[in-house]
Amino acid sequence: MYTTDMYEGVLAETITMTGANGDQINAYMARPLGKGPFPAIVLAHHMPGWDQWYREVTFKFAHHGYVAISPNLYFRSGHGTPEDVAAKVRADGGVPDDQVVGDLAGAMQHVRALEYVNGKVGIFGTCSGGRHAYLAACRTPGFDAVVDCWGGRVVMTPDQLTTNFPVSPLEYTKDLSCPLLGLFGSEDTSPTPAQVELHEEELKKYGKNYEFHMYPNAGHGFFYYDRPNYRQEQAVDGWNTIFYFLKKNLG
């Protein structure tokens, strides 16, 4: 709720943080200015890379009252345009799951230690970042909520497993220790509605706290306003659902 006399301010900048194996990597961080304390959110970026959309969404979370941090999960692959770096990562078979989980855990630890954070930290991701967010929430104790937006390959077949992706994230479902929100499109091919159902069955099997939303007439990446797959009505509802879920679980 806005009023015209309220104070508003956001500080956004690139920082350095400690990631997997003690590596120093860069991250984009945005936070509200004001009294606080504020809840925090870690953003796991998608395969298109550590790009402008993730900068904008990091700022969006800060505008909504969260200390937000988006670590550069492709840091070790070198620098250049997000597209060029992502292409190199894709050619190398992706970044190892263990490394990504370590970087996201490092981001969680970084924001939780800040004096203006209320101690609650969630994690959010879209596309491959949705997969990584779910994987990190299952494998790393300490997250208080997870938002998986159309994360592909949470459900993996044996032929999809590689040295970098040795275990299907679905196998870690029993270890999920925080509430989960999943947003999906009925026309998506990764994950397909059938794969989402398999994921849901596993969550029910272990009695997990979750809510899934399957949006009709939406495919992969329906939040991305700069692409043909953008769906305005579904995206607006999806963002409202995300902020309601996070307020309920992070304060």
Secondary structure by P-SEA (a helix, b strand, c coil): cccccbbbbbbbbbbccccccbbbbbbbbbbbbccccbbbbbbbcccccccaaaaaaaaaaaaaccbbbbcccccccccccaaaaaaaaaaaccccaaaaaaaaaaaaaaaaaccccccbbbbbbccaaaaaaaaaaaccccccbbbbcccccccccccccccccccccccccccccbbbbbbbbcccccccaaaaaaaaaaaaaacccbbbbbbccccccccccccccccaaaaaaaaaaaaaaaaaccc
